[in-house]
């Protein structure tokens, strides 16, 4: 969940992330020699040409002795394998000698001190993960009872008069992190817009009692942003929400009960709950004691004196809540479209969260277009205006740190684009999912996001159906695009379109962040590429759903190089891993550097 982004610009990943450098060894206890025989069709690559091949077909790549440089990206293109690290070996043998000496890895500490700053979105992610997992039960109950259907999107009513401002309503609010407790909160209607109602709890701090809560004017401005801008962005992109209460509006509840979900003693180490969507509100029949029978978004209230838990000023809530809303509203739309309107299952966590992070980025884009440089920038060198920082800063940070260690198996920062299991999604996993969907949207146009929500398909099959391309092909092309999109000294237009981002230039973005915020963006470009020399092999480990990066420069004489990607032990990878390799021929060694400081 992204809601903390303005509050945690200094987040860093967990304590175990490392990248590797080669240390030669003549130890003969390495893996058994892999099969280096091409059983398919041999192929070569021209300069700036790339291809995605199954692991078994990698030996079919002919690397001639012409001094060419190749990017080799082994990967497990899966979303449903066991969440267990897999040991693998990449070998660069020769036709004359396919048995290469193993190059063992020695650890090099990352240029950011691991664990230097607390993960202040931890509590939000855990709570949100609990709610997403509960959606499985809620959707299953609705399907089993035959009630898994609701008003179609085009029946959302826009002709219903809202309640009167100042009127009150009682709400059922979860009051424990387990989601089991319910409390009743009476709230006052403070804003009524075309698409939105904002209620504030009668127990919220007020502006006139010395506790500096929201004024009515501040809530009205808040409501206009949600009602006119953010609601429209999400609906135009992902589809309409349900309208089970037939009031034509989404409700926002500002309640100190949300503040109280977090203990003041853990705010500095785990963060707090900023807001959420609860699918029980869309199933009043199965959950009468907990459901509000409405499309409802919950959010905390300003609490500068820390009466209820962590201290939150009005300015802080104004900064973090819009990004929380646009993120959680996508979850509401996704569940409604999948489970309520179509009687299907909830979306898989990696794709559901990835789309909500796309929603955040779309919020940023709104302000990027509204305030072109140098408008609305505290520092004229900023790529993004101040008003978009709360939407985009977390996606940039999370994606950068995924790329900084895409094979991380650290328990706090398990790196995987698509294979999350039942997890809540680590920061780096969320960054990886955002990157994949950003690239996919660039390839297909943003209409694909609506196709991903407006369906009963879920996970990788959903991506495949919405795009018309196999998930493995997409994954392999994406893996190359992360590195080759903007090669140093190479015009972007010369890179094949499938290996490019079109709306973002990652090297330029991360490079500028390194200038502005070197503590959190220590390198100009984060991907750690390892050198693979002819006649050597590397033993490495990575999770399903991610990739690793190697560069090899062919010799100028002697035998052709033969590559293999195999398990470190055993003869073949499990079929569920979809083991494959993306290969790309660089125009020069300078265009494909191992690292960019």
C-alpha positions in Angstrom: 0.0 0.0 0.0 1.3 3.4 -1.0 -0.4 5.6 1.4 2.7 6.4 3.5 4.8 7.8 0.7 5.1 11.4 1.8 5.7 10.1 5.3 8.6 7.8 4.4 10.9 9.2 1.8 13.8 7.5 3.6 12.6 3.9 3.5 15.3 1.4 2.7 15.0 -2.3 2.2 15.6 -5.1 4.8 18.8 -6.2 6.3 20.1 -8.8 4.0 20.2 -7.4 0.4 23.5 -8.1 -1.4 24.7 -8.2 -4.9 27.6 -10.3 -6.2 31.0 -10.0 -7.8 33.0 -12.8 -9.2 35.7 -14.6 -7.3 37.6 -17.2 -9.3 37.9 -20.7 -8.0 39.2 -24.0 -9.3 37.1 -26.0 -6.9 35.9 -29.1 -8.8 32.9 -29.7 -6.6 30.5 -27.6 -8.8 27.5 -28.9 -10.7 27.4 -31.7 -13.2 28.2 -30.5 -16.7 25.0 -29.2 -18.3 23.8 -30.3 -21.7 25.2 -27.8 -24.2 23.5 -29.5 -27.2 21.1 -27.5 -29.3 18.0 -29.6 -29.9 16.1 -26.9 -31.7 17.0 -24.4 -34.4 20.3 -22.6 -34.1 20.1 -18.8 -34.3 22.3 -15.7 -34.1 21.6 -12.1 -33.0 22.4 -9.0 -34.9 23.3 -5.8 -33.1 20.3 -4.4 -31.1 18.4 -7.6 -31.6 16.8 -9.6 -28.7 15.0 -12.8 -28.2 13.2 -14.8 -25.5 14.0 -18.5 -25.5 13.2 -21.5 -23.2 16.0 -22.5 -21.0 16.5 -25.7 -23.0 16.9 -23.7 -26.2 19.6 -21.4 -24.9 22.4 -23.6 -26.4 20.9 -22.8 -29.8 22.2 -19.3 -29.6 25.4 -19.1 -31.6 27.9 -16.6 -30.1 30.6 -16.3 -32.7 34.2 -15.3 -32.0 33.8 -11.7 -33.1 34.1 -9.8 -29.8 30.4 -9.1 -29.5 28.8 -8.2 -26.2 25.6 -10.0 -25.1 23.1 -9.4 -22.3 21.9 -12.7 -20.8 18.8 -12.6 -18.5 17.8 -15.9 -17.0 14.4 -15.8 -15.4 11.4 -17.8 -14.0 8.4 -16.3 -15.7 5.8 -17.6 -13.3 3.1 -16.5 -11.0 2.1 -19.8 -9.4 5.2 -21.6 -8.3 6.1 -22.3 -4.7 7.6 -19.3 -3.1 11.0 -20.9 -2.6 14.4 -19.7 -3.9 15.8 -21.7 -6.7 19.5 -22.4 -7.2 20.7 -22.2 -10.8 23.8 -22.2 -12.9 24.6 -20.1 -15.9 27.4 -21.6 -18.0 29.5 -20.1 -20.8 31.3 -23.1 -22.2 32.6 -23.6 -25.7 31.8 -26.1 -28.4 35.1 -27.7 -27.7 34.8 -27.6 -23.9 31.3 -27.3 -22.5 32.4 -28.0 -19.0 33.2 -24.6 -17.5 34.9 -23.9 -14.1 32.5 -22.6 -11.5 32.9 -19.0 -10.4 31.6 -18.7 -6.9 30.1 -15.5 -5.6 31.5 -13.2 -2.9 29.2 -10.7 -1.4 29.6 -7.0 -1.9 27.6 -4.7 0.4 25.2 -2.4 -1.2 26.0 1.3 -1.1 23.0 1.9 1.2 23.2 0.7 4.8 20.7 -2.2 5.1 18.0 -1.6 7.7 19.1 2.0 8.3 15.5 3.3 8.3 12.3 1.7 9.6 9.8 0.4 7.1 7.0 2.8 7.8 4.5 1.1 5.5 4.8 -2.3 7.1 1.6 -2.1 9.2 -0.4 -0.7 6.2 0.7 -3.6 4.0 0.0 -6.2 6.6 -3.5 -4.9 7.2 -4.3 -4.5 3.6 -2.9 -8.0 2.9 -5.4 -9.4 5.5 -8.3 -7.6 3.8 -7.2 -8.9 0.3 -7.0 -12.5 1.6 -10.4 -12.1 3.2 -11.8 -11.2 -0.2 -11.3 -14.8 -1.3 -13.7 -16.0 1.4 -16.2 -13.2 0.7 -16.2 -13.9 -3.0 -16.5 -17.6 -2.5 -19.5 -17.2 -0.1 -21.3 -14.9 -2.6 -20.7 -17.4 -5.5 -21.9 -20.3 -3.4 -25.1 -18.6 -2.4 -25.8 -17.4 -5.9 -25.7 -13.7 -4.8 -22.5 -12.9 -6.7 -24.1 -10.3 -9.0 -24.9 -6.7 -8.6 -25.8 -3.6 -10.6 -23.8 -3.3 -13.8 -21.3 -0.5 -14.1 -23.5 1.4 -16.5 -26.4 1.3 -14.0 -24.6 3.4 -11.4 -27.2 6.1 -10.7 -26.3 9.7 -11.1 -29.7 11.1 -10.6 -30.0 10.4 -6.9 -30.1 13.4 -4.6 -27.5 13.2 -1.8 -28.4 13.4 1.9 -28.4 16.9 3.4 -25.1 18.3 4.6 -25.0 18.0 8.4 -27.1 14.8 8.5 -25.6 11.9 10.4 -25.2 8.2 9.8 -23.8 5.3 11.8 -21.0 3.2 10.4 -19.6 -0.2 11.3 -15.8 0.1 11.5 -13.1 -2.5 12.0 -11.3 -1.7 15.3 -8.6 -4.4 15.4 -5.7 -5.3 13.1 -7.1 -8.9 12.9 -10.2 -7.5 11.3 -12.5 -9.3 13.8 -13.6 -6.5 16.0 -16.3 -4.0 14.9 -17.2 -0.6 16.5 -20.0 1.8 15.7 -19.1 5.3 14.7 -21.6 8.1 14.1 -20.4 10.6 11.5 -21.6 13.8 10.0 -22.0 14.4 6.2 -19.5 17.2 5.4 -19.3 17.0 1.6 -21.7 15.9 -1.1 -20.4 15.8 -4.7 -21.4 14.3 -7.9 -19.5 11.0 -7.2 -18.6 11.3 -3.6 -19.9 11.7 0.0 -17.5 12.6 2.8 -18.6 11.8 6.4 -16.5 12.8 9.4 -16.8 11.1 12.8 -18.4 13.2 15.5 -15.4 12.2 17.6 -12.8 13.6 15.2 -10.8 16.6 16.4 -12.4 19.9 15.3 -10.9 23.2 14.3 -12.7 25.2 17.0 -11.8 23.1 20.1 -8.0 23.7 20.0 -7.1 20.3 18.5 -6.7 21.6 14.9 -8.8 19.1 12.9 -10.3 19.7 9.5 -12.4 22.8 8.9 -15.5 22.5 6.6 -13.7 24.5 3.9 -10.7 22.1 4.1 -13.0 19.1 3.8 -14.7 20.7 0.8 -11.4 21.3 -1.0 -10.4 17.7 -0.1 -13.7 16.5 -1.5 -13.4 18.4 -4.8 -10.0 16.8 -5.4 -11.4 13.3 -4.8 -14.7 13.9 -6.6 -13.5 15.8 -9.7 -10.0 14.5 -10.2 -9.1 11.2 -8.5 -12.5 9.5 -9.0 -12.5 10.3 -12.6 -9.0 9.1 -13.2 -9.7 5.6 -11.7 -13.1 5.1 -13.3 -11.8 6.2 -16.7 -8.9 3.8 -16.4 -10.2 0.7 -14.6 -14.0 0.9 -14.9 -16.9 1.9 -12.7 -17.5 0.8 -9.1 -20.6 -1.1 -8.1 -23.5 0.8 -6.7 -25.1 -1.7 -4.3 -26.8 1.0 -2.3 -28.0 2.8 -5.4 -27.0 6.2 -4.2 -24.7 6.9 -7.2 -21.7 7.7 -4.9 -18.7 6.4 -3.1 -18.5 7.2 0.6 -15.4 8.4 2.4 -15.5 8.0 6.1 -12.9 10.0 8.1 -12.8 8.3 11.5 -10.4 8.3 14.5 -11.1 4.6 14.8 -8.8 4.2 11.8 -6.1 6.2 13.7 -6.6 3.9 16.7 -5.8 0.8 14.6 -2.1 1.7 15.0 -0.4 2.0 18.4 1.5 5.2 19.0 4.4 3.1 20.3 4.9 1.5 16.9 4.3 4.5 14.6 8.0 5.2 14.4 9.0 1.6 13.5 6.0 0.1 11.6 4.0 3.1 10.5 0.2 3.3 10.7 -3.0 2.5 8.8 -3.9 5.5 6.6 -7.0 4.0 4.9 -8.5 1.0 3.3 -11.4 -0.6 1.4 -13.2 -3.6 3.0 -15.1 -6.0 0.6 -17.5 -7.0 3.4 -19.2 -3.6 2.7 -20.3 -5.0 -0.7 -21.8 -8.2 0.8 -24.4 -7.3 3.5 -26.2 -10.6 3.2 -23.3 -12.8 4.3 -21.9 -10.2 6.7 -24.8 -8.3 8.2 -22.9 -7.5 11.4 -19.9 -6.0 9.6 -21.2 -4.6 6.3 -22.2 -1.1 5.7 -23.9 -2.0 2.4 -22.1 0.7 0.5 -19.1 1.5 -1.6 -16.9 2.8 1.3 -13.4 4.1 1.8 -12.1 4.5 5.3 -9.4 7.0 6.2 -7.8 8.5 9.4 -8.4 12.0 10.7 -6.0 14.8 11.5 -4.8 14.4 15.1 -2.0 16.8 15.8 -2.0 16.2 19.5 -1.8 12.4 19.2 -5.1 11.9 21.1 -5.9 8.7 19.4 -2.5 7.4 18.3 0.2 8.8 16.1 0.3 12.5 15.5 -1.0 13.6 12.1 -1.4 17.3 11.1 -4.0 18.5 8.7 -1.2 19.0 6.1 0.0 15.4 6.5 -3.5 14.0 6.0 -4.0 16.2 3.0 -0.8 14.9 1.5 -1.1 11.2 2.1 -4.9 10.5 1.8 -5.3 11.3 -1.9 -2.7 8.7 -2.9 -4.3 6.2 -0.4 -7.8 6.9 -1.9 -6.8 6.4 -5.5 -4.9 3.2 -4.6 -7.7 1.7 -2.5 -10.4 2.9 -5.0 -8.7 0.6 -7.6 -9.1 -2.3 -5.1 -12.8 -1.4 -4.8 -13.3 -1.3 -8.5 -11.3 -4.5 -9.0 -13.3 -6.5 -6.5 -16.6 -5.1 -7.7 -15.9 -5.9 -11.3 -14.4 -9.3 -10.7 -16.5 -10.7 -7.9 -19.7 -8.6 -7.6 -20.6 -7.8 -11.1 -19.3 -11.0 -12.7 -19.4 -13.6 -9.9 -15.7 -14.3 -10.2 -12.8 -14.5 -7.8 -10.8 -11.6 -6.4 -7.7 -10.6 -8.4 -4.3 -12.2 -7.5 -2.4 -10.1 -5.0 0.6 -9.2 -7.3 -1.7 -7.9 -10.1 -4.2 -6.3 -7.8 -1.5 -4.3 -5.9 0.4 -3.6 -9.1 -2.7 -2.0 -10.6 -3.3 0.1 -7.5 0.3 1.4 -7.8 -0.5 2.2 -11.4 -3.4 4.2 -10.1 -1.0 6.1 -7.9 1.2 6.9 -10.9 -1.9 8.1 -12.8 -2.5 10.5 -10.0 1.0 11.8 -10.4 0.6 12.1 -14.1 -2.5 14.3 -13.6 -0.3 16.8 -11.7 2.6 16.4 -14.0 0.4 17.6 -16.9 -1.2 20.3 -14.8 2.2 21.7 -13.6 4.9 21.4 -16.3 8.4 22.4 -15.4 9.3 24.6 -13.6 5.9 25.1 -12.0 5.1 23.7 -8.5 8.6 22.6 -7.8 10.5 23.5 -4.6 13.7 22.5 -6.3 13.7 23.5 -10.0 15.7 20.3 -10.8 12.8 18.1 -9.7 11.4 15.8 -12.4 8.0 15.8 -10.6 6.0 18.7 -9.2 5.5 18.9 -5.5 1.8 18.0 -5.9 2.7 14.6 -7.5 5.3 13.6 -5.0 2.8 11.8 -2.7 1.7 9.7 -5.7 4.9 8.8 -7.4 7.7 8.8 -4.8 7.0 5.4 -3.4 6.7 3.8 -6.8 10.1 5.2 -7.8 11.7 4.2 -4.5 10.3 0.6 -4.5 11.1 0.0 -8.2 14.6 1.3 -7.8 15.3 -1.0 -4.9 13.8 -4.0 -6.7 16.2 -3.4 -9.6 19.1 -2.9 -7.1 18.7 -6.5 -6.0 16.3 -8.4 -8.3 17.4 -11.7 -7.0 17.1 -10.9 -3.3 15.8 -13.7 -1.1 16.0 -11.7 2.1 12.8 -12.4 4.1 12.1 -8.6 4.4 12.7 -7.9 0.7 11.8 -11.0 -1.3 12.2 -9.9 -4.9 9.6 -11.2 -7.3 7.4 -9.5 -9.9 4.6 -11.9 -10.0 5.1 -14.9 -7.6 4.0 -13.5 -4.2 2.2 -16.6 -2.8 0.0 -15.5 0.1 2.3 -12.6 1.0 1.3 -8.9 1.4 3.8 -7.8 -1.2 7.2 -6.4 0.0 8.2 -2.9 -1.0 10.4 -4.3 -3.7 7.7 -6.7 -5.0 5.3 -3.8 -5.3 7.9 -1.8 -7.2 8.5 -4.7 -9.5 4.8 -5.2 -10.2 4.4 -1.5 -10.9 7.3 -1.6 -13.4 5.8 -4.6 -15.2 2.4 -3.0 -15.6 3.9 0.4 -16.6 5.8 -1.4 -19.4 2.7 -3.4 -20.3 0.6 -0.2 -20.5 3.3 1.4 -22.7 3.2 -1.6 -25.0 -0.6 -2.0 -25.2 -1.9 1.5 -24.2 -3.6 2.2 -20.9 -6.9 0.5 -22.1 -5.4 -2.8 -20.9 -5.8 -1.7 -17.3 -9.5 -1.7 -17.7 -9.5 -5.1 -19.4 -7.5 -6.5 -16.5 -10.2 -5.3 -14.0 -13.4 -5.9 -16.1 -13.2 -9.7 -16.2 -13.4 -12.9 -14.3 -9.8 -13.8 -15.3 -7.1 -13.4 -12.6 -3.3 -13.4 -12.4 -1.0 -14.4 -15.3 -3.9 -15.8 -17.4 -5.7 -12.4 -17.0 -2.6 -10.6 -18.4 -2.3 -13.1 -21.2 -6.0 -12.8 -22.2 -6.0 -9.0 -21.9 -2.9 -8.5 -23.9 -3.3 -11.3 -26.5 0.3 -12.4 -25.8 1.6 -15.3 -23.7 2.7 -14.3 -20.2 6.1 -15.8 -20.7 6.8 -13.8 -23.8 5.7 -10.6 -22.0 7.8 -11.4 -19.0 10.9 -12.0 -21.1 10.5 -8.8 -23.2 9.9 -6.8 -20.0 13.1 -8.3 -18.4 15.1 -6.9 -21.4 13.3 -3.6 -21.4 14.4 -2.9 -17.8 18.0 -2.7 -19.0 18.1 -1.9 -22.7 15.3 0.7 -22.9 17.8 3.6 -22.7 21.3 2.3 -23.4 24.1 4.9 -22.9 25.0 6.5 -26.2 22.3 4.7 -28.2 19.2 6.5 -29.6 16.1 5.1 -27.9 14.3 4.8 -31.2 16.9 2.3 -32.4 15.9 -0.2 -29.6 13.1 -2.6 -30.7 9.8 -1.3 -29.5 9.0 -4.4 -27.4 12.1 -3.7 -25.3 11.2 -0.1 -24.5 9.2 2.0 -22.1 7.6 4.8 -23.9 6.2 7.0 -21.1 9.1 6.9 -18.7 12.8 6.9 -19.2 14.1 4.8 -16.2 17.7 5.7 -16.6 16.9 9.4 -16.7 14.5 9.2 -13.8 16.8 7.2 -11.5 19.8 9.3 -12.6 18.0 12.5 -11.5 16.9 10.9 -8.3 20.5 10.0 -7.6 21.4 13.7 -7.9 18.6 14.9 -5.7 18.5 12.0 -3.1 21.7 10.0 -3.2 21.0 8.4 0.2 18.1 6.5 -1.2 19.2 6.3 -4.9 22.9 5.6 -4.5 23.6 4.7 -8.2 22.6 6.4 -11.4 21.2 3.1 -12.6 20.5 0.3 -10.2 20.6 -3.0 -12.1 23.6 -5.1 -10.9 24.9 -6.9 -14.0 27.4 -9.7 -13.5 30.3 -10.5 -15.8 30.2 -14.0 -17.3 33.5 -14.9 -19.0 33.9 -17.6 -21.6 34.9 -20.8 -20.0 33.2 -20.1 -16.7 30.0 -20.8 -14.9 28.1 -19.0 -12.1 26.1 -20.5 -9.3 23.3 -18.1 -8.2 19.9 -18.1 -6.5 16.7 -16.3 -7.3 13.0 -16.5 -6.5 10.3 -17.6 -9.0 8.9 -14.6 -10.8 12.1 -12.6 -11.2 15.3 -12.4 -13.2 19.1 -12.0 -13.1 21.4 -10.1 -15.4 24.8 -11.2 -16.9 27.0 -9.7 -19.6 29.4 -11.8 -21.8 31.8 -10.6 -24.4 32.8 -13.1 -27.0 36.4 -13.8 -27.7 37.9 -12.6 -30.9 39.3 -16.0 -31.8 38.9 -19.7 -30.9 35.7 -21.6 -30.4 32.1 -20.2 -30.3 30.6 -19.7 -26.9 27.8 -22.0 -25.8 25.4 -20.9 -23.0 23.3 -23.0 -20.7 20.8 -22.1 -17.9 20.2 -25.2 -15.7 19.5 -26.1 -12.1 22.5 -26.2 -9.9 21.5 -29.8 -9.0 19.2 -32.0 -11.0 18.7 -32.3 -14.7 15.9 -29.8 -15.4 13.8 -27.1 -13.8 10.3 -27.7 -12.6 7.8 -26.9 -15.3 5.9 -24.5 -13.0 8.9 -22.2 -13.1 8.7 -21.5 -16.8 12.5 -21.2 -16.9 13.6 -19.1 -19.9 16.3 -16.7 -20.9 16.1 -13.3 -22.6 19.2 -12.5 -24.8 20.2 -9.2 -26.4 23.2 -8.3 -28.5 24.6 -4.9 -27.5 25.9 -2.6 -30.1 29.1 -2.2 -28.1 30.5 -3.0 -24.7 30.2 0.7 -23.7 26.5 0.6 -24.4 26.0 -2.2 -21.9 28.0 -1.3 -18.8 28.2 -3.6 -15.8 27.2 -0.7 -13.5 26.7 3.1 -13.6 27.9 4.8 -10.5 
